């Protein structure tokens, strides 16, 4: 064993005494209390305040972390005081906690903490300033003058705070930032440029679309897509040069970002005939890619371009009247529909592209019967969705609404989202008033049936969508759906009801009838007292919008938070903590396996839950229901819809740990709503930092994770 010099031991003891220590038993008891408070999301402000001022540095550190995750504002004074603690570790923890709490009053003290502190503390301060409202001036200074690592973090924060900053000053800062040589800084500057609505920035960004680094090129293309205009379009075209310079993976990432840009800018480019041919050529080349992520993205871009450039009325049933660009894209898109295309996600994207490009006439094309008979769920859902959104007439829409009750759950969710879009289209087309009315009544009836149906996830979706159709009848349905909502799934239903009520209020022609006023007010008051913060907050928003409750009787956000009841752990959820050396998880897919190492130090409860669920076989035969190229793959919902979970929720264990390529996080629909749905990042995603729980990382087989496609099955197992 390596000897430690006596002088070092004495120095360590002196440091510990200076920081303040408690007897081990006393310290452990306090730490257990803090862990219990953190888990229950309930901490008496005075007691937590005392722990934040405790003489033992270890207790103060645990209290800082608990305060950030609990998220109460009652201890802001103590957290701000922690920025001047004798221990830099505690100063960093105080900054991180202030970021997680997110109160704007902490901005000034955090900015002050940028001076006189070392890198550890400054990193935490920059993380916090991404989450706390501020004007970005201090961040711009760090972005200009800071080290590479600090400038990178400052640009991450500036992207999050772009709406609060002076637009002209931020645009100038971006131009200056693009002069820095460090790649890690450059791509983050370009990420920020996406959020700054200054079209002239396109000229500054365009040269980076053919930068030698793939990550820089990817984000230059994304920024150009957001900035728009002829210069941006030309930059996207240039981004496809020298394809042989990059690896296949990097080439695919660049192509995906460019193709998404063409989808956003394509309709505008088509107004200039000089740009039509490059657009058609780029999208056609992408759709023929052997990489399914690239092919899918190109086909999705075709559908987006077609939707932004509506089909001429005279061309809906005659090919010869179609614009040439539509004909050429349609020819390419048809090849993606062939049964020989092995990836269902590509066939599904091709369906949507063909229908968007050709409209109702697509059903008369030779390839359509075979496509309509495709039995894969992704393709069936795409056929239903695309026809309803782009092609079917009012009576056909009404017939589809009647069939919805017997549709599979996943198809029903897709259909519910498509019906309002279809109704908007029909109302703009030249149908008779009677036909439009029939379609409108059919859509609303379908939403009402789903809102009161047995599937809570379809009910939640339908309730939210009913907000677009304010009426006394629909308000009555929402009230009944609220009363029927039960259990964890009922939380989503109630949130859908409240979101609909808020949308109702935006329609000045609608007034709640006297017969429903008392019931609606009672519903809102029940929302104020709900045990989920998201329901409370949305009830407050609905009450403020409807103006049926006296302002003095609408609780403040702070009051709603401070009066939350303690969170109760589900009996089926493990209480065990994992050892530092936790088991690894093996994810087996049809495309190979990848291994996840758990981050027990960052998310002990999340890791323990995932190990328990894996041992119980919960993840045997699951599906990756969501795959976004160059972003994430996501699975863990037993129903495969993206709505489900294990029957309980976990507490958020957010931290400043970054989301990098291979980071494994857990999905949520608001703080403390995590369950079993996890995602793997396919590339760095700084905007997720501090907003999602990091609980693992892929340590082997990342190339397998990058090949995963929607609906791929998987099984998690334990590697001891």
C-alpha positions in Angstrom: 0.0 0.0 0.0 1.3 3.4 -0.9 2.4 5.5 2.1 1.0 9.0 2.6 3.4 11.5 4.0 2.6 12.6 7.5 2.7 16.3 6.4 -0.2 15.6 4.0 -2.2 13.8 6.7 -1.8 16.8 9.0 -2.7 19.2 6.3 -5.9 17.2 5.5 -6.8 17.2 9.2 -6.3 21.0 9.4 -8.5 21.5 6.3 -11.3 19.3 7.8 -11.2 21.2 11.1 -11.3 24.5 9.3 -14.3 23.4 7.4 -16.0 22.1 10.5 -16.8 18.5 11.3 -19.4 16.7 13.3 -19.0 13.3 15.0 -19.5 10.6 12.3 -22.8 9.4 13.9 -24.2 12.9 14.1 -23.2 13.7 10.5 -24.7 10.4 9.2 -28.0 11.1 11.0 -28.3 14.5 9.4 -27.4 13.2 6.0 -30.1 10.5 6.4 -32.6 13.2 7.3 -31.7 15.3 4.2 -31.9 12.2 1.9 -35.4 11.5 3.3 -36.5 15.1 2.8 -35.1 15.1 -0.8 -37.0 11.9 -1.6 -40.2 13.2 -0.1 -39.7 16.6 -1.7 -40.7 18.1 1.7 -38.3 20.1 3.9 -39.3 22.4 6.6 -37.8 25.7 5.5 -36.4 26.5 9.0 -34.8 23.1 9.4 -33.3 23.0 6.0 -32.0 26.5 6.6 -30.3 25.3 9.7 -28.6 22.5 7.8 -27.5 24.9 5.1 -25.7 26.8 7.9 -24.4 23.7 9.7 -20.9 23.8 11.1 -20.0 20.5 9.3 -19.1 21.1 5.7 -20.3 17.6 4.7 -23.8 18.4 6.1 -23.8 21.8 4.3 -22.9 20.1 1.1 -25.7 17.5 1.4 -28.1 20.3 2.3 -27.1 22.3 -0.8 -27.8 19.3 -3.0 -31.1 18.6 -1.3 -32.2 22.2 -1.6 -31.6 22.3 -5.3 -33.5 19.1 -6.0 -36.4 19.9 -3.7 -36.6 23.3 -5.4 -38.0 25.5 -2.7 -37.4 29.2 -2.8 -37.7 29.7 1.0 -33.9 29.0 1.5 -32.6 31.3 -1.3 -30.9 33.5 1.3 -28.9 30.5 2.6 -28.1 29.3 -0.9 -26.8 32.7 -1.9 -24.7 32.8 1.2 -23.3 29.5 0.2 -21.6 31.2 -2.8 -19.1 32.7 -0.3 -18.6 29.5 1.8 -15.0 28.8 2.7 -15.1 25.5 0.7 -15.0 25.8 -3.1 -16.9 22.5 -3.3 -19.8 24.0 -1.4 -19.6 27.2 -3.3 -20.0 25.2 -6.5 -22.8 23.1 -5.0 -24.6 26.4 -3.9 -24.4 27.7 -7.5 -25.7 24.4 -8.9 -28.6 24.4 -6.4 -29.5 28.0 -7.3 -29.6 27.0 -11.0 -31.9 24.1 -10.2 -34.2 26.3 -8.2 -34.2 28.8 -11.1 -35.3 31.9 -9.2 -34.4 35.1 -11.1 -33.3 36.9 -7.8 -30.2 34.7 -7.8 -28.8 36.2 -11.0 -27.0 39.1 -9.4 -25.2 37.0 -6.8 -24.3 34.4 -9.4 -22.8 36.9 -11.7 -20.8 38.3 -8.8 -19.5 34.8 -8.1 -17.8 34.7 -11.5 -15.1 37.0 -10.0 -12.6 35.7 -7.5 -13.4 32.0 -7.9 -11.6 29.1 -9.6 -12.6 26.9 -12.5 -14.7 24.5 -10.4 -17.0 27.2 -9.0 -17.1 29.2 -12.2 -18.3 26.1 -14.2 -21.2 25.7 -11.7 -22.0 29.4 -11.9 -22.2 29.2 -15.7 -24.4 26.2 -15.5 -26.7 28.1 -13.1 -26.9 31.2 -15.3 -28.3 29.0 -18.1 -31.3 28.3 -15.9 -31.7 31.7 -14.1 -33.1 34.6 -16.1 -30.5 37.3 -16.8 -29.7 39.7 -19.6 -26.7 37.7 -20.8 -24.2 40.6 -20.6 -21.9 38.8 -18.1 -22.1 35.6 -20.1 -21.1 37.5 -23.3 -18.0 38.7 -21.4 -17.0 35.2 -20.4 -17.7 34.0 -23.9 -15.3 36.6 -25.3 -12.6 36.5 -22.7 -12.8 33.1 -20.9 -10.8 30.0 -21.4 -12.0 27.5 -24.0 -14.0 25.4 -21.4 -15.6 28.5 -19.8 -16.4 30.1 -23.2 -18.1 26.9 -24.2 -20.2 26.8 -21.1 -21.0 30.5 -21.5 -22.3 29.9 -25.1 -24.4 27.0 -23.8 -26.0 29.4 -21.3 -26.4 32.2 -23.9 -28.4 29.9 -26.1 -30.8 29.3 -23.2 -31.0 33.0 -22.4 -31.1 34.3 -25.9 -34.7 35.6 -25.5 -33.6 37.7 -22.5 -30.5 39.2 -24.1 -30.2 42.3 -26.3 -30.5 41.0 -29.8 -28.0 43.4 -31.4 -25.4 42.8 -28.7 -25.8 39.0 -28.9 -25.5 39.1 -32.7 -22.3 41.1 -32.4 -21.1 38.6 -29.7 -21.8 35.7 -32.1 -19.8 37.4 -34.9 -16.9 37.8 -32.4 -17.3 34.2 -31.2 -17.0 32.9 -34.7 -13.4 34.3 -34.8 -12.3 31.9 -32.0 -10.2 29.0 -33.2 -11.5 26.3 -30.7 -13.9 23.8 -32.3 -15.5 23.2 -28.9 -16.4 26.9 -28.8 -17.3 27.3 -32.4 -20.1 24.8 -32.6 -21.7 26.2 -29.5 -21.6 29.7 -30.9 -23.4 28.4 -33.9 -26.0 26.7 -31.7 -26.7 30.1 -30.1 -27.1 31.7 -33.6 -30.1 29.4 -34.1 -31.9 31.4 -31.4 -31.0 34.9 -32.7 -33.5 36.2 -35.3 -31.0 38.4 -37.2 -31.1 37.2 -40.9 -27.8 39.0 -41.7 -26.0 36.5 -39.5 -26.4 34.0 -42.3 -23.5 35.6 -44.2 -21.3 35.1 -41.1 -22.4 31.6 -40.5 -22.4 30.3 -44.1 -18.6 29.7 -44.4 -18.8 27.3 -41.5 -21.1 25.0 -43.4 -18.0 23.7 -45.1 -15.8 23.7 -42.1 -13.3 20.9 -41.7 -14.9 19.7 -38.4 -18.1 17.7 -38.7 -19.6 19.0 -35.4 -19.1 22.6 -36.5 -20.5 21.9 -40.0 -23.6 20.2 -38.4 -24.4 23.2 -36.3 -23.7 25.7 -39.0 -26.3 24.0 -41.1 -28.8 24.1 -38.2 -28.2 27.8 -37.7 -28.6 28.5 -41.4 -31.9 26.6 -41.4 -33.1 28.8 -38.6 -31.8 32.1 -40.1 -33.3 31.5 -43.5 -32.9 33.4 -46.8 -31.0 32.9 -50.1 -27.6 33.1 -48.4 -28.6 30.4 -45.9 -29.9 28.1 -48.7 -26.7 28.5 -50.6 -24.7 27.7 -47.5 -26.7 24.5 -47.0 -25.9 23.4 -50.6 -22.2 24.1 -50.0 -22.3 22.0 -46.9 -22.5 18.9 -49.1 -19.2 19.5 -50.7 -16.2 17.1 -50.1 -18.2 14.2 -48.7 -15.1 12.0 -48.8 -13.4 14.0 -46.0 -15.6 12.5 -43.2 -16.3 9.1 -41.7 -19.6 7.5 -42.6 -21.1 8.5 -39.3 -20.0 12.2 -39.6 -21.1 12.3 -43.2 -24.6 11.1 -42.1 -24.8 13.7 -39.4 -24.0 16.5 -41.8 -26.5 15.2 -44.4 -29.2 15.0 -41.7 -28.7 18.6 -40.6 -28.6 19.8 -44.2 -31.7 17.9 -45.2 -33.6 19.3 -42.3 -32.6 22.7 -43.4 -33.8 22.1 -46.9 -37.1 21.0 -45.4 -37.5 24.4 -43.6 -36.2 26.6 -46.4 -37.3 24.6 -49.5 -40.7 26.2 -50.1 -39.1 29.7 -50.2 -36.3 28.4 -52.5 -38.9 27.1 -54.9 -40.1 30.6 -55.6 -36.7 31.1 -57.3 -36.5 28.7 -60.2 -32.7 28.8 -60.0 -32.9 27.1 -56.6 -35.5 24.5 -57.5 -33.1 22.1 -59.2 -30.5 22.1 -56.4 -33.3 21.4 -53.9 -34.7 18.6 -55.9 -31.3 17.1 -56.4 -30.3 17.3 -52.8 -33.5 15.8 -51.5 -33.5 13.1 -54.1 -29.9 12.1 -53.3 -30.7 12.0 -49.6 -33.8 9.8 -50.1 -31.7 7.3 -52.0 -29.1 7.0 -49.2 -28.4 3.5 -47.9 -28.4 5.0 -44.4 -32.0 4.8 -43.1 -31.6 7.9 -40.9 -30.6 10.0 -43.9 -33.2 8.5 -46.2 -35.9 9.1 -43.7 -34.9 12.7 -43.1 -34.8 13.4 -46.8 -38.4 12.1 -47.2 -39.6 14.0 -44.2 -38.1 17.1 -45.7 -40.0 16.5 -49.0 -43.2 16.3 -47.0 -42.4 19.5 -45.2 -41.6 21.4 -48.5 -44.8 20.1 -50.0 -46.9 21.2 -47.0 -45.4 24.7 -47.1 -46.1 24.9 -50.9 -49.8 23.8 -51.1 -50.9 21.7 -54.0 -52.6 23.7 -56.7 -56.3 23.0 -56.8 -56.3 22.3 -60.5 -53.5 19.7 -60.1 -55.1 17.6 -57.4 -56.3 14.9 -59.7 -54.1 15.3 -62.8 -50.4 14.6 -62.9 -49.7 16.8 -65.9 -50.7 19.9 -64.0 -48.3 19.3 -61.2 -45.2 21.5 -61.0 -42.1 19.8 -62.3 -40.4 19.8 -58.9 -43.3 17.9 -57.4 -43.2 15.3 -60.1 -39.5 14.7 -59.7 -39.7 14.4 -55.9 -42.8 12.2 -56.2 -40.8 9.8 -58.5 -38.1 9.5 -55.9 -40.5 9.2 -52.9 -42.3 6.3 -54.6 -39.2 4.2 -54.6 -39.1 4.5 -50.8 -42.6 2.9 -50.6 -41.5 -0.4 -52.2 -41.8 -3.6 -50.2 -38.1 -4.1 -51.0 -37.2 -1.2 -48.7 -36.5 -3.1 -45.6 -36.7 -0.3 -43.0 -40.4 0.4 -42.1 -39.5 3.9 -40.9 -38.3 4.7 -44.4 -41.5 3.3 -46.0 -43.5 5.3 -43.5 -41.7 8.5 -44.3 -42.1 7.8 -48.0 -45.9 7.4 -47.5 -46.1 10.8 -45.9 -44.0 12.4 -48.6 -46.0 10.9 -51.4 -49.3 12.0 -50.0 -48.1 15.5 -49.2 -46.7 15.8 -52.8 -49.6 14.3 -54.6 -52.7 14.8 -52.4 -55.8 12.7 -53.0 -54.5 11.5 -56.4 -52.0 9.4 -54.7 -54.6 6.7 -54.1 -54.8 6.2 -57.9 -51.1 5.6 -58.4 -50.0 2.0 -59.2 -47.9 1.6 -56.1 -50.6 2.5 -53.6 -52.6 -0.8 -53.2 -49.5 -2.6 -52.1 -48.6 0.2 -49.7 -52.1 0.4 -48.2 -51.8 -3.4 -47.5 -48.5 -3.0 -45.7 -49.1 -4.5 -42.2 -46.3 -2.9 -40.3 -47.7 -0.5 -37.6 -45.4 2.4 -38.6 -46.6 2.2 -42.2 -50.3 1.8 -41.2 -50.1 4.8 -39.0 -48.4 6.8 -41.7 -51.1 5.9 -44.3 -53.9 6.9 -41.9 -52.1 10.1 -40.7 -51.1 11.3 -44.2 -54.4 10.7 -45.9 -56.4 12.4 -43.2 -54.1 15.4 -43.1 -53.6 15.9 -46.8 -56.1 14.0 -49.0 -59.4 12.9 -47.7 -62.6 14.9 -48.4 -65.1 15.8 -45.6 -67.3 12.7 -45.9 -64.2 10.4 -45.9 -62.9 12.2 -42.8 -66.3 11.6 -41.1 -66.1 7.9 -42.0 -62.6 7.7 -40.6 -63.8 9.2 -37.4 -66.4 6.5 -37.0 -63.8 3.8 -37.4 -61.5 5.3 -34.7 -63.1 3.6 -31.7 -61.9 0.2 -32.9 -58.4 1.3 -33.9 -55.3 0.0 -32.0 -54.2 2.3 -29.2 -51.1 3.6 -31.0 -53.0 4.3 -34.2 -55.8 6.0 -32.2 -53.2 8.4 -30.7 -51.8 9.2 -34.1 -55.3 9.7 -35.5 -56.4 12.1 -32.7 -53.5 14.4 -33.5 -54.3 14.3 -37.2 -58.0 15.0 -37.1 -57.8 18.7 -36.1 -55.2 19.4 -38.8 -57.5 17.7 -41.3 -60.4 19.9 -40.2 -58.3 23.0 -40.6 -57.5 22.0 -44.2 -61.1 21.2 -45.1 -62.3 24.6 -43.8 -59.9 26.3 -46.2 -60.9 24.2 -49.2 -63.9 24.7 -51.5 -66.3 22.3 -50.0 -70.0 23.1 -49.3 -70.8 24.6 -45.9 -72.9 21.4 -45.1 -69.9 19.1 -45.9 -67.6 21.2 -43.7 -70.1 21.1 -40.9 -70.5 17.3 -41.1 -66.7 16.9 -40.9 -66.5 19.3 -38.0 -69.2 17.5 -36.0 -67.5 14.1 -36.8 -64.1 15.3 -35.6 -65.5 16.8 -32.4 -67.6 13.7 -31.7 -64.5 11.5 -32.1 -62.6 13.7 -29.7 -65.5 13.6 -27.2 -65.7 9.8 -27.4 -62.0 9.4 -26.8 -62.0 11.9 -24.0 -64.5 9.7 -22.1 -63.1 6.4 -23.3 -61.3 3.7 -21.4 -57.7 4.5 -22.6 -56.4 7.2 -20.3 -53.7 8.3 -22.7 -56.1 8.7 -25.6 -58.4 10.5 -23.1 -55.6 12.9 -22.1 -54.8 13.6 -25.8 -58.4 14.1 -26.7 -59.1 16.4 -23.8 -56.2 18.7 -24.8 -57.3 18.8 -28.4 -60.9 19.7 -27.4 -59.5 23.0 -26.3 -59.6 24.0 -30.0 -63.4 23.7 -30.0 -64.9 25.8 -27.2 -68.5 25.0 -26.5 -70.8 24.3 -23.6 -71.1 20.7 -24.7 -67.3 20.2 -24.9 -66.9 21.9 -21.5 -69.3 19.4 -20.1 -67.3 16.5 -21.5 -64.1 17.9 -20.0 -65.8 18.2 -16.6 -66.8 14.5 -16.8 -63.4 13.4 -17.9 -61.9 15.3 -14.9 -64.3 13.5 -12.6 -63.5 10.1 -14.1 -59.7 10.5 -14.0 -58.0 8.2 -11.6 -54.6 7.1 -10.6 -51.3 8.1 -12.1 -52.6 7.9 -15.7 -55.4 10.2 -14.6 -52.9 13.0 -14.0 -52.4 13.2 -17.7 -56.1 13.4 -18.3 -56.5 16.2 -15.8 -53.6 18.1 -17.3 -55.3 17.8 -20.7 -58.5 19.1 -19.3 -56.8 22.2 -17.8 -54.9 22.9 -20.9 -58.1 22.8 -22.9 -59.7 25.3 -20.4 -56.8 27.6 -20.9 -57.3 27.4 -24.7 -61.0 28.0 -24.3 -60.3 31.3 -22.6 -58.3 32.5 -25.6 -61.5 32.5 -27.7 -63.2 35.8 -26.9 -66.5 34.6 -28.4 -66.8 31.8 -25.8 -68.2 32.3 -22.3 -68.8 29.6 -19.7 -72.6 29.1 -19.4 -74.1 29.8 -16.0 -75.1 26.2 -15.7 -71.4 25.1 -15.7 -69.8 27.9 -13.8 -69.9 26.4 -10.4 -68.7 23.0 -11.6 -65.8 24.6 -13.5 -64.7 26.7 -10.5 -64.9 23.6 -8.3 -62.7 21.8 -10.8 -60.1 24.5 -10.8 -60.1 24.6 -7.0 -59.5 20.8 -6.9 -56.6 21.4 -9.2 -55.0 23.9 -6.8 -54.9 21.1 -4.1 -53.8 18.3 -6.4 -50.7 16.3 -5.2 -48.9 16.9 -8.5 -47.2 20.3 -9.0 -47.9 20.2 -12.8 -51.7 19.9 -12.2 -51.5 22.8 -9.7 -49.6 25.1 -12.0 -51.9 24.4 -15.0 -55.0 24.9 -12.8 -53.6 28.3 -11.8 -53.0 29.2 -15.5 -56.5 28.1 -16.4 -58.1 30.1 -13.6 -56.2 33.2 -14.5 -57.2 32.8 -18.2 -60.9 32.1 -17.5 -61.2 35.0 -15.0 -64.0 33.2 -13.2 -62.1 33.2 -9.9 -61.3 36.3 -8.0 -57.5 37.1 -8.3 -57.1 37.0 -4.6 -58.4 33.4 -4.6 -55.9 32.2 -7.1 -52.8 30.9 -5.3 -49.4 32.1 -6.4 -46.8 29.8 -8.0 -44.7 30.1 -4.8 -47.7 29.2 -2.6 -48.6 26.2 -4.7 -45.0 24.9 -4.4 -44.7 25.6 -0.7 -47.9 23.8 0.2 -47.2 20.6 -1.8 -47.8 17.5 0.2 -44.9 15.1 0.8 -44.2 12.7 -2.1 -45.1 9.1 -1.2 -43.0 6.2 -2.5 -44.9 3.6 -4.3 -45.0 0.2 -2.5 -43.6 -1.5 -5.6 -40.6 0.8 -5.8 -37.3 -0.3 -4.4 -35.9 1.6 -1.4 -32.5 0.1 -1.7 -29.5 2.1 -2.7 -27.0 0.6 -5.1 -23.4 0.1 -4.1 -20.7 2.3 -5.7 -19.8 -0.6 -8.0 -23.3 -1.1 -9.5 -24.1 -3.8 -12.1 -24.1 -2.8 -15.7 -27.1 -3.1 -18.1 -26.9 -5.0 -21.4 -29.3 -3.8 -24.0 -29.9 -6.5 -26.6 -31.5 -5.4 -30.0 -31.9 -7.0 -33.4 -29.0 -4.9 -34.5 -26.6 -6.0 -31.8 -25.9 -5.1 -28.1 -24.7 -2.1 -26.2 -23.7 -1.8 -22.5 -24.8 0.9 -20.1 -22.7 1.8 -17.0 -24.9 3.3 -14.3 -24.0 6.6 -12.7 -25.0 5.8 -9.1 -23.3 8.9 -7.7 -25.4 11.2 -9.8 -28.8 9.4 -9.6 -28.9 6.6 -7.0 -32.7 6.3 -6.9 -33.1 6.2 -10.6 -30.3 3.6 -11.0 -31.9 1.5 -8.2 -35.3 1.6 -9.9 -33.8 0.6 -13.3 -31.9 -2.3 -11.8 -35.1 -3.5 -10.0 -37.2 -3.2 -13.1 -34.6 -5.0 -15.2 -34.4 -7.9 -12.7 -38.2 -8.2 -12.8 -38.2 -8.5 -16.6 -40.0 -5.2 -17.1 -37.8 -4.3 -20.1 -38.0 -7.8 -21.8 -39.4 -7.2 -25.3 -39.7 -3.5 -25.0 -39.6 -1.2 -28.0 -37.7 2.0 -29.0 -40.8 4.0 -29.8 -38.9 7.2 -30.5 -35.9 7.6 -32.7 -34.8 11.1 -33.8 -31.7 10.9 -36.0 -28.6 12.6 -34.5 -30.6 13.3 -31.3 -31.9 10.4 -29.2 -33.3 6.8 -29.2 -36.0 6.4 -26.5 -37.8 3.3 -25.1 -39.1 1.9 -21.9 -42.9 2.5 -22.3 -44.5 -1.0 -22.1 -47.3 0.2 -24.5 -44.9 1.6 -27.0 -46.9 4.9 -27.3 -44.6 7.2 -25.3 -47.2 7.8 -22.6 -46.7 4.8 -20.3 -44.4 3.8 -17.5 -43.9 1.4 -14.5 -47.0 2.6 -12.5 -45.0 4.9 -10.3 -42.9 8.0 -10.7 -39.4 8.8 -9.6 -38.0 12.0 -8.2 -35.9 14.0 -10.6 -32.2 13.8 -9.9 -31.1 16.6 -12.1 -27.5 17.8 -12.0 -24.9 19.7 -14.0 -23.6 16.5 -15.5 -23.5 17.1 -19.3 -25.5 15.2 -21.9 -22.8 13.9 -24.4 -22.8 11.2 -27.1 -23.7 8.0 -25.3 -25.2 9.7 -22.1 -28.3 7.8 -20.9 -31.1 10.0 -19.4 -34.6 9.5 -18.3 -37.6 11.1 -19.9 -40.3 13.1 -18.0 -43.3 15.3 -18.5 -42.3 17.7 -15.7 -40.3 17.7 -12.6 -40.6 14.4 -10.5 -42.6 12.6 -13.2 -39.8 10.2 -14.4 -40.6 6.6 -14.7 -39.2 3.9 -17.0 -38.7 5.7 -20.3 -35.0 6.2 -21.0 -33.1 7.7 -23.9 -29.6 7.5 -25.3 -28.0 10.7 -26.7 -26.6 10.2 -30.2 -24.7 13.5 -30.1 -24.0 16.2 -27.5 -27.2 17.9 -26.3 -26.2 20.8 -23.9 -29.8 22.1 -23.7 -30.7 19.0 -21.7 -28.1 19.7 -19.0 -29.8 20.2 -15.6 -33.2 19.6 -17.1 -33.1 15.8 -17.2 -31.6 13.1 -15.0 -28.3 11.6 -16.1 -28.2 8.0 -14.8 -25.8 6.2 -17.1 -23.6 6.1 -20.2 -23.0 3.7 -23.0 -19.6 2.3 -22.6 -19.6 -0.4 -25.3 -21.6 -0.8 -28.5 -22.5 2.9 -29.2 -22.4 2.1 -32.9 -25.3 -0.3 -32.3 -27.3 2.3 -30.5 -26.8 4.6 -33.5 -28.3 1.9 -35.8 -31.5 1.5 -33.8 -34.7 2.4 -35.7 -38.3 3.0 -34.4 -40.2 -0.1 -33.3 -37.0 -2.1 -32.8 -37.5 -4.4 -29.8 -35.0 -4.6 -27.0 -34.4 -6.4 -23.7 -32.4 -5.1 -20.8 -30.5 -7.6 -18.7 -28.0 -7.4 -15.8 -24.3 -7.8 -16.1 -23.1 -8.6 -12.6 
